[in-house]
Amino acid sequence: MRRVTALTHAALVADLRPAERSSQAPAQPGPAHDDAVAALRAHAARWSLEDAASAWVAGLWSAPFGWRSALTGVAVGSVLPVHPAEPYSPASEACRVCGHREGHGLDVAEERWQRHTQGAPIDGAVAEHVLALDDLAGHPRPEPTDYDVWALRALLTTLRTLPPRTRPSKARDALKRTGVLPTSSAWAYQSVLEELALVGVVATAGRPGMVERWTTYAERDQRPSVRVEVQAPLAWWDSDHGLREDVVERVFGHLGTSAVDLDGPRPRPVPERAATATVAIPALLRTPRTGGALPPHVGTGQAEAGDVYAIRLADDRWVTAYVHGEALTEPRRYVLVEYLAGVHAAFPSPDAVGTAVQPRRDGRSTFRVHSLEKLPRARRIARDVPAPSAAEPLPSSSPTGGAETVRQMAGWFFPDA
């Protein structure tokens, strides 16, 4: 597989292939469990923690976001033990030790663009970090600019000065208000927060990050309640715990981590925002080189009960989702959404929509999302559709997030999509 991650934003964008620009690049089989573990351990051995941390800081602006995967990948790979695959249960492919899912395919293009528009793979995913570090191998490692270092210090300053009892979602919002990244996407700031947590900067003494010690996937998957979506350490953290300052110093001390005046002058970021891959890649995805334009939404206005949405995973892979109705109204409006059975090779017509739900491997699952009607590469294709059939009742709780959650989680429900 050709590596395309480049030191500069301009080189990365210029090297995009038409198939990747339109999400037509085929998925590839994921590595076997033992191969994935060995590959991530080998990649981690080629980096020092200091170099990986410098790449992470450069990936805040001057270098593509994908470079941030170096730090999370090295943090996980440096302590990842050699172990046999240990599935959660006969019905689950996820390993209890590392989280690797045997037989799970990887959409190389989609993984790449998520790294460059949002951040590192979530939850310390082994195969996805191998893919990320494969892309970085052989390229000159970036050094952070003055702006990048200022951005790091601004992020740390924000986290250190949060009001008491601030939970992760509000911490993310505070990070977003700094505007230090070349995007206003909440997902990108959420990724920064989760990356700092996985490493161990945003963690608790009882549930540390990878820089302090190895924690199994099963341990990280423990949460204080079913309403908490993120994994540990972040799931158990609030601002009263502060930062793990010894980890801050160990990881970023060579760059300087003292406070900055968030209202004062800041260095000028280079390149300009519009020239970053973070901005350019979504623009390319909005205007693919192949395939026709999508038809308009059926009806107008916000998502309502009985709506069915078609969501494009690739030009030849579509799934559908059913809206059960309004789930929350504060602090913003959320609707309860559930996948419908079936993967479609082309834009689905209402007649082709399944009448049964598509469960996860471990049972029925729903999402509470906002702004579904604004989700790119998605269209409402039907209204006033009766509720789908299901062998189980609706779940009593559902994770909450932006509409992009529906596309991002598709692999858990449609492993071959």
Secondary structure, DSSP 8 states (H G I E B T S, - for coil): ------SSHHHHHHT--HHHHTT-S--B----HHHHHHHHHHHHHTS-HHHHHHHHHHTTTTS-GGGGHHHHHHHHHHH-------BSSTT--BBTTT--BTT--B-HHHHHHHHHHT-S-GGG-HHHHHHHHHHHTTS------HHHHHHHHHHHHHHHT--TT--HHHHHHHHHHH--SS---HHHHHHHHHHHHHHTSS--SSS--TTT----HHHHT--SSTT--S-TTGGG--GGG---HHHHHHHHTTT------TTS-----SS-GGGSHHHHHHHHHHS-SSS------SS-SS--TT-EEEEEEETTEEEEEEEEEEEE-SSS-EEEEEEEEEEESS---GGG--SBB--BTTB---EEEE-GGG-TTEEEEESS----B-SS---S---EEETHHHHHTHHHH-TT-
